[in-house]
């Protein structure tokens, strides 16, 4: 988990325009993902003013300040809003920047930013970016691969063949997100996102070969920086004494933070094509989510067969 995000990173990721304070973009830190809409502050109510947040001005705030306040009142309020830890002032919809806001911001070295996007869209973009960067992270040993648009996390003991399987999946046209270590974080109540640590991005380690750069070998279409995690495939060494799910009706999950992710276990044995099996598991998982369950079809066919045999007897 990052403790803070530079305002410069927010500007780059959400494509904000810089109106003033460009030299301070790399010096101002954002420590919380919440964005403030300072409507009450414009009326003079500062009892619970969240000065450590990015301050976003939309059409409502700008029009109120212009039509209901004098220049002196605007300057006074903006000066009270400009704290040493205030990351930035942002104006949406391409609205004109109040001169008093620029004056107050320059006095505290606070950047003034803007965007042509509607306020709600800009608020959503900035919040999503900051939540992703500031969210608590957990490291998982495994591979993360995008298979037909599904994020599949491949786990298992060391040496079971996870990296080799991920390489085969890449060769079959799927995309690698992370090898060996996956950093996961919760985006919202139902979404878990996985990404590679920066030092391992686009790299894959194969025993006996070494480290290979997947993007250089297979092209930019063979990699992604992050993806939602939809399914966990756990590889286990074959054990004749262990019962594995044969019908696909055993529901298992693994919990990360507050999100439950479906999990299936696949036995590893010489001669099994794990890449094809995992690819088929991903397609079958998607089919179930779309309402088609092959297990139910099998059960229905079995029941029909039993009924037919009963009639014949």
VOLUMKOL-566022 format. One record per residue (C-alpha): x negated, y, z; residue in one letter. Coordinates in steps of 0.001 Angstrom, whole numbers, padded with zeros to 6 digits. Layout:
! VOLUMKOL-566022
<atom px="X" py="Y" pz="Z" baza="A"/>
...
! end
This chain:
! VOLUMKOL-566022
<atom px="000000" py="000000" pz="000000" baza="X"/>
<atom px="-001343" py="003406" pz="-000958" baza="X"/>
<atom px="-001206" py="006013" pz="001793" baza="X"/>
<atom px="-000721" py="008832" pz="-000684" baza="X"/>
<atom px="-000392" py="009755" pz="-004345" baza="X"/>
<atom px="-002069" py="012726" pz="-005972" baza="X"/>
<atom px="000216" py="015301" pz="-007542" baza="X"/>
<atom px="-001896" py="014920" pz="-010688" baza="X"/>
<atom px="-000790" py="011267" pz="-010952" baza="X"/>
<atom px="002859" py="012259" pz="-010573" baza="X"/>
<atom px="002454" py="014865" pz="-013332" baza="X"/>
<atom px="000875" py="012339" pz="-015688" baza="X"/>
<atom px="003312" py="009494" pz="-014996" baza="X"/>
<atom px="006535" py="011531" pz="-015162" baza="X"/>
<atom px="005316" py="013940" pz="-017876" baza="X"/>
<atom px="005758" py="017146" pz="-015944" baza="X"/>
<atom px="004710" py="020549" pz="-017227" baza="X"/>
<atom px="002323" py="022580" pz="-015079" baza="X"/>
<atom px="003327" py="026236" pz="-014735" baza="X"/>
<atom px="000794" py="027234" pz="-012088" baza="X"/>
<atom px="-001710" py="025704" pz="-009676" baza="X"/>
<atom px="-003307" py="023327" pz="-012179" baza="X"/>
<atom px="-006581" py="023463" pz="-010269" baza="X"/>
<atom px="-004859" py="022041" pz="-007166" baza="X"/>
<atom px="-003225" py="018986" pz="-008767" baza="X"/>
<atom px="-005984" py="016634" pz="-007592" baza="X"/>
<atom px="-006121" py="018203" pz="-004131" baza="X"/>
<atom px="-002455" py="017901" pz="-003140" baza="X"/>
<atom px="-001245" py="014584" pz="-001717" baza="X"/>
<atom px="002262" py="013119" pz="-001702" baza="X"/>
<atom px="002817" py="010859" pz="001309" baza="X"/>
<atom px="006555" py="010100" pz="001079" baza="X"/>
<atom px="008690" py="008922" pz="-001822" baza="X"/>
<atom px="011773" py="010968" pz="-000909" baza="X"/>
<atom px="012427" py="014113" pz="-002946" baza="X"/>
<atom px="013978" py="017213" pz="-001332" baza="X"/>
<atom px="016723" py="019332" pz="-002918" baza="X"/>
<atom px="016360" py="022537" pz="-000830" baza="X"/>
<atom px="019917" py="023827" pz="-001010" baza="X"/>
<atom px="020426" py="024445" pz="002719" baza="X"/>
<atom px="017017" py="026071" pz="003015" baza="X"/>
<atom px="018053" py="028713" pz="000485" baza="X"/>
<atom px="020810" py="029731" pz="002906" baza="X"/>
<atom px="018256" py="030102" pz="005703" baza="X"/>
<atom px="018803" py="026790" pz="007513" baza="X"/>
<atom px="015336" py="025319" pz="008214" baza="X"/>
<atom px="016007" py="023196" pz="011329" baza="X"/>
<atom px="015311" py="019899" pz="009534" baza="X"/>
<atom px="013363" py="021107" pz="006520" baza="X"/>
<atom px="011286" py="018182" pz="005100" baza="X"/>
<atom px="008284" py="020278" pz="004090" baza="X"/>
<atom px="006114" py="017206" pz="003387" baza="X"/>
<atom px="008273" py="016226" pz="000394" baza="X"/>
<atom px="008197" py="017334" pz="-003224" baza="X"/>
<atom px="010729" py="020182" pz="-003517" baza="X"/>
<atom px="013012" py="019898" pz="-006547" baza="X"/>
<atom px="015029" py="022874" pz="-007805" baza="X"/>
<atom px="017921" py="022240" pz="-010176" baza="X"/>
<atom px="020485" py="024469" pz="-011796" baza="X"/>
<atom px="022440" py="024814" pz="-008539" baza="X"/>
<atom px="019453" py="026003" pz="-006488" baza="X"/>
<atom px="018091" py="028357" pz="-009155" baza="X"/>
<atom px="021468" py="029942" pz="-009968" baza="X"/>
<atom px="022320" py="030403" pz="-006284" baza="X"/>
<atom px="019004" py="032098" pz="-005537" baza="X"/>
<atom px="019341" py="034359" pz="-008574" baza="X"/>
<atom px="022947" py="035351" pz="-008037" baza="X"/>
<atom px="023299" py="035453" pz="-004241" baza="X"/>
<atom px="019920" py="036635" pz="-002971" baza="X"/>
<atom px="017800" py="039738" pz="-003380" baza="X"/>
<atom px="014186" py="039518" pz="-004506" baza="X"/>
<atom px="012995" py="040114" pz="-000928" baza="X"/>
<atom px="015261" py="037362" pz="000409" baza="X"/>
<atom px="014051" py="034917" pz="-002212" baza="X"/>
<atom px="010414" py="035656" pz="-001433" baza="X"/>
<atom px="011025" py="035230" pz="002298" baza="X"/>
<atom px="012743" py="031852" pz="001838" baza="X"/>
<atom px="010136" py="030536" pz="-000615" baza="X"/>
<atom px="007338" py="031577" pz="001764" baza="X"/>
<atom px="009040" py="029685" pz="004574" baza="X"/>
<atom px="009265" py="026644" pz="002294" baza="X"/>
<atom px="005578" py="026769" pz="001334" baza="X"/>
<atom px="003710" py="024728" pz="003958" baza="X"/>
<atom px="000144" py="023482" pz="003915" baza="X"/>
<atom px="001374" py="019905" pz="003315" baza="X"/>
<atom px="004063" py="020735" pz="000739" baza="X"/>
<atom px="002904" py="018782" pz="-002356" baza="X"/>
<atom px="004609" py="020714" pz="-005166" baza="X"/>
<atom px="007597" py="022721" pz="-006328" baza="X"/>
<atom px="009398" py="021242" pz="-009351" baza="X"/>
<atom px="012027" py="022946" pz="-011541" baza="X"/>
<atom px="014264" py="020864" pz="-013805" baza="X"/>
<atom px="016163" py="021561" pz="-017074" baza="X"/>
<atom px="013444" py="023914" pz="-018348" baza="X"/>
<atom px="014899" py="026667" pz="-016176" baza="X"/>
<atom px="012929" py="029912" pz="-015776" baza="X"/>
<atom px="010570" py="029976" pz="-012816" baza="X"/>
<atom px="011429" py="032608" pz="-010181" baza="X"/>
<atom px="008524" py="035032" pz="-009791" baza="X"/>
<atom px="008947" py="034921" pz="-006013" baza="X"/>
<atom px="008486" py="031140" pz="-006035" baza="X"/>
<atom px="005262" py="031431" pz="-008008" baza="X"/>
<atom px="003981" py="034104" pz="-005597" baza="X"/>
<atom px="004748" py="032002" pz="-002508" baza="X"/>
<atom px="003252" py="028867" pz="-004098" baza="X"/>
<atom px="000000" py="030591" pz="-005105" baza="X"/>
<atom px="-000485" py="031886" pz="-001564" baza="X"/>
<atom px="-000526" py="028267" pz="-000285" baza="X"/>
<atom px="-002233" py="026667" pz="-003319" baza="X"/>
<atom px="000910" py="024685" pz="-004191" baza="X"/>
<atom px="001401" py="023659" pz="-007844" baza="X"/>
<atom px="004598" py="024722" pz="-009592" baza="X"/>
<atom px="005803" py="022088" pz="-012051" baza="X"/>
<atom px="008689" py="021744" pz="-014449" baza="X"/>
<atom px="010555" py="019477" pz="-016834" baza="X"/>
<atom px="013247" py="019778" pz="-019489" baza="X"/>
<atom px="015026" py="016701" pz="-018073" baza="X"/>
<atom px="018341" py="017003" pz="-016202" baza="X"/>
<atom px="017898" py="017197" pz="-012433" baza="X"/>
<atom px="019344" py="013759" pz="-011654" baza="X"/>
<atom px="017181" py="012059" pz="-014309" baza="X"/>
<atom px="014049" py="013834" pz="-013135" baza="X"/>
<atom px="014837" py="012982" pz="-009512" baza="X"/>
<atom px="015252" py="009307" pz="-010416" baza="X"/>
<atom px="012005" py="009198" pz="-012419" baza="X"/>
<atom px="009934" py="010773" pz="-009666" baza="X"/>
<atom px="011521" py="008661" pz="-006922" baza="X"/>
<atom px="010992" py="005382" pz="-008813" baza="X"/>
<atom px="007360" py="006224" pz="-009468" baza="X"/>
<atom px="006615" py="007263" pz="-005884" baza="X"/>
<atom px="008446" py="004301" pz="-004367" baza="X"/>
<atom px="006401" py="001938" pz="-006499" baza="X"/>
<atom px="003101" py="003587" pz="-005584" baza="X"/>
<atom px="003797" py="004066" pz="-001874" baza="X"/>
<atom px="005593" py="000753" pz="-001217" baza="X"/>
<atom px="004096" py="-001839" pz="001112" baza="X"/>
<atom px="002271" py="-004538" pz="-000840" baza="X"/>
<atom px="001569" py="-008218" pz="-000238" baza="X"/>
<atom px="-001096" py="-010237" pz="-002047" baza="X"/>
<atom px="-000203" py="-013685" pz="-003388" baza="X"/>
<atom px="-002586" py="-016316" pz="-004754" baza="X"/>
<atom px="-001329" py="-017266" pz="-008195" baza="X"/>
<atom px="-000646" py="-016245" pz="-011783" baza="X"/>
<atom px="002051" py="-013881" pz="-013009" baza="X"/>
<atom px="003182" py="-014305" pz="-016606" baza="X"/>
<atom px="005967" py="-012701" pz="-018624" baza="X"/>
<atom px="007793" py="-015583" pz="-020343" baza="X"/>
<atom px="010588" py="-014500" pz="-022689" baza="X"/>
<atom px="011075" py="-011353" pz="-020601" baza="X"/>
<atom px="011178" py="-013226" pz="-017274" baza="X"/>
<atom px="008470" py="-012656" pz="-014685" baza="X"/>
<atom px="007270" py="-016119" pz="-013624" baza="X"/>
<atom px="004938" py="-016389" pz="-010631" baza="X"/>
<atom px="002879" py="-019589" pz="-010812" baza="X"/>
<atom px="001568" py="-020748" pz="-007433" baza="X"/>
<atom px="-000209" py="-023866" pz="-006169" baza="X"/>
<atom px="-003368" py="-025128" pz="-004506" baza="X"/>
<atom px="-006768" py="-024034" pz="-005773" baza="X"/>
<atom px="-007923" py="-026160" pz="-008712" baza="X"/>
<atom px="-004457" py="-027409" pz="-009660" baza="X"/>
<atom px="-004690" py="-025716" pz="-013068" baza="X"/>
<atom px="-002883" py="-022394" pz="-012683" baza="X"/>
<atom px="-005334" py="-020300" pz="-014718" baza="X"/>
<atom px="-005564" py="-022854" pz="-017517" baza="X"/>
<atom px="-001774" py="-022993" pz="-017675" baza="X"/>
<atom px="-001570" py="-019202" pz="-017805" baza="X"/>
<atom px="-004094" py="-019182" pz="-020674" baza="X"/>
<atom px="-002042" py="-021722" pz="-022603" baza="X"/>
<atom px="001082" py="-019625" pz="-022073" baza="X"/>
<atom px="-000735" py="-016563" pz="-023432" baza="X"/>
<atom px="-001777" py="-018568" pz="-026489" baza="X"/>
<atom px="001885" py="-019483" pz="-026977" baza="X"/>
<atom px="002770" py="-015787" pz="-027233" baza="X"/>
<atom px="003630" py="-014865" pz="-023656" baza="X"/>
<atom px="002064" py="-012039" pz="-021658" baza="X"/>
<atom px="-000304" py="-012100" pz="-018703" baza="X"/>
<atom px="000227" py="-009706" pz="-015824" baza="X"/>
<atom px="-002175" py="-011051" pz="-013183" baza="X"/>
<atom px="-004592" py="-013922" pz="-012621" baza="X"/>
<atom px="-005647" py="-015374" pz="-009263" baza="X"/>
<atom px="-004237" py="-012520" pz="-007159" baza="X"/>
<atom px="-000871" py="-010847" pz="-007564" baza="X"/>
<atom px="000097" py="-007736" pz="-005617" baza="X"/>
<atom px="003856" py="-007718" pz="-004990" baza="X"/>
<atom px="006096" py="-004988" pz="-003642" baza="X"/>
<atom px="009821" py="-004492" pz="-003149" baza="X"/>
<atom px="011301" py="-001937" pz="-005518" baza="X"/>
<atom px="014846" py="-002094" pz="-004171" baza="X"/>
<atom px="017179" py="-004471" pz="-002314" baza="X"/>
<atom px="017188" py="-007008" pz="-005166" baza="X"/>
<atom px="013984" py="-006403" pz="-007110" baza="X"/>
<atom px="010462" py="-007655" pz="-006453" baza="X"/>
<atom px="007671" py="-006342" pz="-008681" baza="X"/>
<atom px="004261" py="-007899" pz="-009275" baza="X"/>
<atom px="001088" py="-006361" pz="-010663" baza="X"/>
<atom px="-002623" py="-007086" pz="-010870" baza="X"/>
<atom px="-005169" py="-005328" pz="-008679" baza="X"/>
<atom px="-006936" py="-002706" pz="-010771" baza="X"/>
<atom px="-010253" py="-004593" pz="-010676" baza="X"/>
<atom px="-008637" py="-007758" pz="-012107" baza="X"/>
<atom px="-006331" py="-006180" pz="-014688" baza="X"/>
<atom px="-006235" py="-008085" pz="-018039" baza="X"/>
<atom px="-008899" py="-010552" pz="-016791" baza="X"/>
<atom px="-008587" py="-014332" pz="-016511" baza="X"/>
<atom px="-011041" py="-016757" pz="-014893" baza="X"/>
<atom px="-011461" py="-020234" pz="-016370" baza="X"/>
<atom px="-013719" py="-022692" pz="-014558" baza="X"/>
<atom px="-016655" py="-023647" pz="-016778" baza="X"/>
<atom px="-016082" py="-020704" pz="-019118" baza="X"/>
<atom px="-016102" py="-017737" pz="-016767" baza="X"/>
<atom px="-014121" py="-014509" pz="-016924" baza="X"/>
<atom px="-012393" py="-013614" pz="-020179" baza="X"/>
<atom px="-010694" py="-010364" pz="-021182" baza="X"/>
<atom px="-007249" py="-011380" pz="-022388" baza="X"/>
<atom px="-006479" py="-008041" pz="-024051" baza="X"/>
<atom px="-009698" py="-008060" pz="-026082" baza="X"/>
<atom px="-009287" py="-011702" pz="-027138" baza="X"/>
<atom px="-005551" py="-011817" pz="-027835" baza="X"/>
<atom px="-004573" py="-008160" pz="-028297" baza="X"/>
<atom px="-002610" py="-005576" pz="-026362" baza="X"/>
<atom px="000604" py="-007563" pz="-026852" baza="X"/>
<atom px="-000765" py="-010362" pz="-024666" baza="X"/>
<atom px="-000792" py="-008324" pz="-021437" baza="X"/>
<atom px="001456" py="-006195" pz="-019229" baza="X"/>
<atom px="000586" py="-004041" pz="-016234" baza="X"/>
<atom px="003559" py="-005156" pz="-014105" baza="X"/>
<atom px="006879" py="-006987" pz="-014214" baza="X"/>
<atom px="009817" py="-007970" pz="-012046" baza="X"/>
<atom px="009367" py="-011402" pz="-010472" baza="X"/>
<atom px="012380" py="-013561" pz="-011360" baza="X"/>
<atom px="011170" py="-017116" pz="-010753" baza="X"/>
<atom px="008437" py="-018917" pz="-008797" baza="X"/>
<atom px="006963" py="-022142" pz="-010200" baza="X"/>
<atom px="004910" py="-024043" pz="-007641" baza="X"/>
<atom px="002470" py="-026621" pz="-009034" baza="X"/>
<atom px="001854" py="-029656" pz="-006818" baza="X"/>
<atom px="-000451" py="-032625" pz="-007309" baza="X"/>
<atom px="001466" py="-035780" pz="-008169" baza="X"/>
<atom px="002345" py="-037930" pz="-005169" baza="X"/>
<atom px="004142" py="-041237" pz="-005704" baza="X"/>
<atom px="005520" py="-041088" pz="-002177" baza="X"/>
<atom px="007087" py="-037655" pz="-002618" baza="X"/>
<atom px="010539" py="-037099" pz="-004054" baza="X"/>
<atom px="010742" py="-034316" pz="-006622" baza="X"/>
<atom px="013981" py="-032748" pz="-007860" baza="X"/>
<atom px="015048" py="-034606" pz="-011008" baza="X"/>
<atom px="018449" py="-033071" pz="-011707" baza="X"/>
<atom px="017671" py="-029434" pz="-011008" baza="X"/>
<atom px="020380" py="-028996" pz="-008395" baza="X"/>
<atom px="018062" py="-028460" pz="-005434" baza="X"/>
<atom px="018051" py="-024728" pz="-004690" baza="X"/>
<atom px="014820" py="-023441" pz="-003144" baza="X"/>
<atom px="013725" py="-019861" pz="-002553" baza="X"/>
<atom px="010740" py="-017935" pz="-001236" baza="X"/>
<atom px="011213" py="-014669" pz="000579" baza="X"/>
<atom px="009069" py="-011578" pz="000054" baza="X"/>
<atom px="009995" py="-008648" pz="002254" baza="X"/>
<atom px="013836" py="-008628" pz="001946" baza="X"/>
<atom px="014085" py="-010320" pz="-001464" baza="X"/>
<atom px="014748" py="-014040" pz="-002023" baza="X"/>
<atom px="013157" py="-015401" pz="-005226" baza="X"/>
<atom px="014247" py="-018787" pz="-006708" baza="X"/>
<atom px="011487" py="-021413" pz="-006521" baza="X"/>
<atom px="010963" py="-024747" pz="-008262" baza="X"/>
<atom px="008215" py="-027334" pz="-007697" baza="X"/>
<atom px="006583" py="-029096" pz="-010640" baza="X"/>
<atom px="004325" py="-032143" pz="-010108" baza="X"/>
<atom px="000967" py="-032028" pz="-011879" baza="X"/>
<atom px="-000296" py="-035215" pz="-013497" baza="X"/>
<atom px="-002754" py="-036018" pz="-016268" baza="X"/>
<atom px="-001076" py="-035763" pz="-019648" baza="X"/>
<atom px="001708" py="-033365" pz="-018651" baza="X"/>
<atom px="001846" py="-030201" pz="-020731" baza="X"/>
<atom px="002427" py="-027697" pz="-017948" baza="X"/>
<atom px="002708" py="-024691" pz="-020247" baza="X"/>
<atom px="005591" py="-026261" pz="-022188" baza="X"/>
<atom px="007269" py="-027420" pz="-018966" baza="X"/>
<atom px="007047" py="-023944" pz="-017375" baza="X"/>
<atom px="008238" py="-022343" pz="-020597" baza="X"/>
<atom px="011248" py="-024691" pz="-020602" baza="X"/>
<atom px="011877" py="-023985" pz="-016904" baza="X"/>
<atom px="012013" py="-020255" pz="-017653" baza="X"/>
<atom px="014467" py="-020767" pz="-020522" baza="X"/>
<atom px="016605" py="-023067" pz="-018362" baza="X"/>
<atom px="016601" py="-020480" pz="-015558" baza="X"/>
<atom px="017794" py="-017820" pz="-017988" baza="X"/>
<atom px="020514" py="-020154" pz="-019303" baza="X"/>
<atom px="021776" py="-020712" pz="-015746" baza="X"/>
<atom px="021911" py="-016967" pz="-015156" baza="X"/>
<atom px="023975" py="-016652" pz="-018327" baza="X"/>
<atom px="026458" py="-019249" pz="-017051" baza="X"/>
<atom px="025224" py="-022459" pz="-018691" baza="X"/>
<atom px="024075" py="-025176" pz="-016286" baza="X"/>
<atom px="022871" py="-028418" pz="-017851" baza="X"/>
<atom px="023200" py="-030188" pz="-014478" baza="X"/>
<atom px="026929" py="-029411" pz="-014407" baza="X"/>
<atom px="027269" py="-030657" pz="-017969" baza="X"/>
<atom px="025558" py="-033897" pz="-016964" baza="X"/>
<atom px="027865" py="-034267" pz="-013942" baza="X"/>
<atom px="030926" py="-033696" pz="-016125" baza="X"/>
<atom px="029723" py="-036235" pz="-018688" baza="X"/>
<atom px="029043" py="-038740" pz="-015904" baza="X"/>
<atom px="032504" py="-038255" pz="-014427" baza="X"/>
<atom px="034084" py="-038758" pz="-017854" baza="X"/>
<atom px="032089" py="-041957" pz="-018318" baza="X"/>
<atom px="033230" py="-043251" pz="-014932" baza="X"/>
<atom px="036855" py="-042493" pz="-015797" baza="X"/>
<atom px="036559" py="-044258" pz="-019158" baza="X"/>
<atom px="035000" py="-047344" pz="-017546" baza="X"/>
<atom px="037718" py="-047376" pz="-014907" baza="X"/>
<atom px="040426" py="-047369" pz="-017581" baza="X"/>
<atom px="038758" py="-050201" pz="-019472" baza="X"/>
<atom px="038536" py="-052295" pz="-016325" baza="X"/>
! end
